[in-house]
Amino acid sequence: MNRHRRLWLDRAARLGTAALLSGTAGTAWPATAAPGTGDGTCTGLLSHALRPLAGSDTQPLCERFADQVLLFVNTASKCGFTPQFDGLDTLHDRYRARGFSVLGFPSDDFRQELASEEEVAAFCELNYGVDFPMFQKIAVRGADAHPLYHALARAAGGAPDWNFNKYLVARDGRVIARYGSTEQPLGARLVADIEALL
């Protein structure tokens, strides 16, 4: 049995399989995200308020992720790069105790995302046992892009050109680098860049 299936079965036992499949397990902020240690001032990228995936209440990112190194990723469930969920989850688990989080943002900008947030939440749980914070489904490019992604694109010199683009952000909110879809989450360059900021 693979690690993700075992994690999902363990979580299903705790929460109830029906809750996981209906997406209700994703309505609260993920317990796996380390709380921020900032002074509560919301500025820059972290001032944007979003809902957790399939959740109802928005919250400024700074309330949960202040003073952390962050990797913003636009995700999709039906993409050739979808297996990157596995590497992203490994990155999150490896470095979260040191103040790092992967933040996932489902998007259908490239017509490869499931229709509802509940379906996305169930897909991520069942297939990849995703343990990092996932947020509401948003647009990440063009005129309809969420303001967070407008800000990321301005700071990094470009919007996502496909699913699983990655933006690395330092503890002080500076966008350090943008990585394309082909950049593997556990690739030497990305791992080295993250470790340099921790």
C-alpha positions as CSV (number, residue, x, y, z in Angstrom):
1,M,0.0,0.0,0.0
2,N,1.5,3.4,-0.9
3,R,2.1,6.1,1.6
4,H,-0.7,8.4,0.3
5,R,-3.3,5.6,0.3
6,R,-2.3,4.7,3.9
7,L,-2.5,8.4,5.0
8,W,-5.9,8.7,3.4
9,L,-7.2,5.6,5.2
10,D,-5.8,6.8,8.5
11,R,-7.5,10.2,8.0
12,A,-10.7,8.5,6.9
13,A,-10.8,6.5,10.1
14,R,-10.4,9.7,12.1
15,L,-12.9,11.9,10.2
16,G,-15.2,9.4,8.5
17,T,-14.8,8.5,4.8
18,A,-18.1,10.3,3.9
19,A,-16.6,13.6,5.2
20,L,-13.5,13.2,3.1
21,L,-15.4,12.3,-0.1
22,S,-17.9,15.1,0.3
23,G,-15.1,17.6,0.8
24,T,-16.3,18.6,4.3
25,A,-12.9,17.6,5.7
26,G,-11.4,20.6,3.8
27,T,-13.6,23.3,5.2
28,A,-11.2,24.3,8.0
29,W,-7.7,25.6,7.8
30,P,-5.4,22.7,7.6
31,A,-4.0,21.6,11.0
32,T,-0.7,20.8,9.3
33,A,0.2,24.4,8.4
34,A,2.4,26.0,11.0
35,P,1.0,29.2,12.4
36,G,2.8,32.4,11.6
37,T,4.9,34.3,14.1
38,G,4.4,37.7,12.7
39,D,3.1,40.8,14.5
40,G,-0.3,40.5,12.9
41,T,0.2,43.3,10.3
42,C,-1.0,42.2,6.9
43,T,0.9,43.8,4.1
44,G,2.0,42.8,0.6
45,L,1.3,39.4,-0.7
46,L,0.1,38.0,2.6
47,S,-2.6,40.7,2.9
48,H,-4.8,38.7,0.4
49,A,-7.7,36.9,2.0
50,L,-8.7,33.5,0.6
51,R,-10.9,30.6,1.6
52,P,-9.5,27.1,2.3
53,L,-10.5,24.6,-0.4
54,A,-14.2,23.8,-0.1
55,G,-14.4,26.1,2.9
56,S,-16.6,29.1,3.6
57,D,-14.5,31.6,5.6
58,T,-11.8,33.8,4.1
59,Q,-8.7,34.7,6.1
60,P,-5.7,36.9,5.3
61,L,-2.7,34.7,4.5
62,C,-0.7,36.6,7.1
63,E,-2.8,35.2,9.9
64,R,-1.6,31.7,9.2
65,F,1.7,32.1,7.2
66,A,3.5,35.2,8.4
67,D,7.3,34.9,8.6
68,Q,7.3,31.6,6.6
69,V,9.1,30.7,3.4
70,L,6.3,29.9,1.0
71,L,5.9,28.1,-2.3
72,F,2.8,29.2,-4.2
73,V,1.6,26.7,-6.8
74,N,-1.3,26.8,-9.2
75,T,-2.6,23.2,-9.4
76,A,-4.9,21.2,-11.6
77,S,-6.3,17.7,-11.2
78,K,-6.3,16.5,-14.8
79,C,-2.8,17.7,-16.0
80,G,0.3,15.8,-17.0
81,F,2.0,17.5,-14.2
82,T,-0.5,16.5,-11.5
83,P,1.8,13.8,-10.1
84,Q,3.9,16.8,-8.8
85,F,1.4,16.8,-5.9
86,D,3.5,13.9,-4.5
87,G,6.8,15.9,-4.5
88,L,5.1,19.1,-3.2
89,D,3.6,17.2,-0.3
90,T,7.1,15.7,0.4
91,L,8.6,19.2,0.4
92,H,6.0,20.5,2.7
93,D,6.5,17.6,5.2
94,R,10.3,17.9,5.0
95,Y,10.6,21.6,5.8
96,R,7.4,22.7,7.6
97,A,9.0,22.4,11.0
98,R,11.6,25.0,9.8
99,G,8.9,27.5,8.8
100,F,8.1,26.5,5.2
101,S,4.7,25.8,3.6
102,V,3.5,24.9,0.1
103,L,0.3,26.7,-0.7
104,G,-1.9,25.2,-3.5
105,F,-4.3,27.2,-5.6
106,P,-6.5,25.1,-7.9
107,S,-7.2,26.8,-11.2
108,D,-9.1,25.9,-14.4
109,D,-7.3,28.5,-16.5
110,F,-5.9,25.7,-18.7
111,R,-9.1,23.7,-18.7
112,Q,-7.7,20.8,-16.6
113,E,-9.4,21.3,-13.3
114,L,-12.4,19.5,-11.9
115,A,-15.7,21.4,-11.8
116,S,-16.2,21.9,-8.0
117,E,-14.0,22.5,-5.1
118,E,-15.5,19.5,-3.3
119,E,-14.3,17.3,-6.2
120,V,-10.9,18.8,-6.1
121,A,-10.6,18.2,-2.4
122,A,-11.7,14.6,-2.7
123,F,-9.3,14.1,-5.7
124,C,-6.3,15.4,-3.7
125,E,-7.1,13.3,-0.7
126,L,-7.8,10.0,-2.5
127,N,-5.0,10.1,-5.1
128,Y,-2.2,12.0,-3.4
129,G,-3.0,12.4,0.3
130,V,-2.3,16.1,0.0
131,D,-1.3,17.4,3.4
132,F,-0.3,21.0,2.5
133,P,-2.8,23.9,2.5
134,M,-5.1,24.1,-0.5
135,F,-7.2,27.2,-1.2
136,Q,-10.3,28.2,-3.2
137,K,-10.3,27.6,-6.9
138,I,-9.2,30.9,-8.6
139,A,-8.0,32.3,-11.9
140,V,-4.2,32.8,-12.0
141,R,-3.7,34.7,-15.2
142,G,-5.3,37.4,-17.4
143,A,-7.8,40.0,-16.4
144,D,-9.8,37.7,-14.2
145,A,-6.7,36.6,-12.1
146,H,-7.1,36.8,-8.4
147,P,-5.3,39.9,-7.0
148,L,-2.8,37.6,-5.3
149,Y,-1.7,36.2,-8.6
150,H,-1.6,39.6,-10.2
151,A,0.8,40.6,-7.4
152,L,2.9,37.4,-7.9
153,A,3.1,38.0,-11.7
154,R,4.2,41.6,-11.2
155,A,6.9,40.7,-8.7
156,A,8.2,37.7,-10.7
157,G,7.9,39.1,-14.2
158,G,5.3,36.7,-15.4
159,A,2.0,34.9,-14.9
160,P,1.8,31.1,-14.9
161,D,2.0,29.8,-18.4
162,W,0.6,26.4,-17.4
163,N,-0.4,24.4,-14.4
164,F,2.1,23.8,-11.6
165,N,4.1,27.0,-11.9
166,K,5.8,27.8,-8.7
167,Y,6.6,31.1,-6.9
168,L,9.1,31.0,-4.1
169,V,8.6,33.8,-1.5
170,A,11.0,34.7,1.4
171,R,10.0,35.3,5.0
172,D,9.9,39.0,4.4
173,G,7.4,38.7,1.5
174,R,9.8,39.1,-1.4
175,V,9.2,37.0,-4.4
176,I,12.6,35.2,-4.9
177,A,11.9,33.2,-8.1
178,R,9.4,31.7,-10.5
179,Y,9.7,28.2,-11.7
180,G,7.9,26.6,-14.7
181,S,5.8,23.5,-14.7
182,T,8.7,21.3,-15.6
183,E,10.7,22.3,-12.5
184,Q,10.3,19.2,-10.2
185,P,9.4,20.0,-6.6
186,L,12.3,17.8,-5.4
187,G,14.7,19.0,-8.0
188,A,18.1,20.1,-6.9
189,R,17.6,23.8,-7.9
190,L,14.3,24.3,-6.1
191,V,15.4,22.4,-3.0
192,A,18.6,24.4,-2.8
193,D,16.7,27.7,-3.2
194,I,14.3,26.8,-0.4
195,E,17.1,25.6,2.0
196,A,18.9,28.9,1.4
197,L,15.9,30.8,2.7
198,L,15.3,28.7,5.8
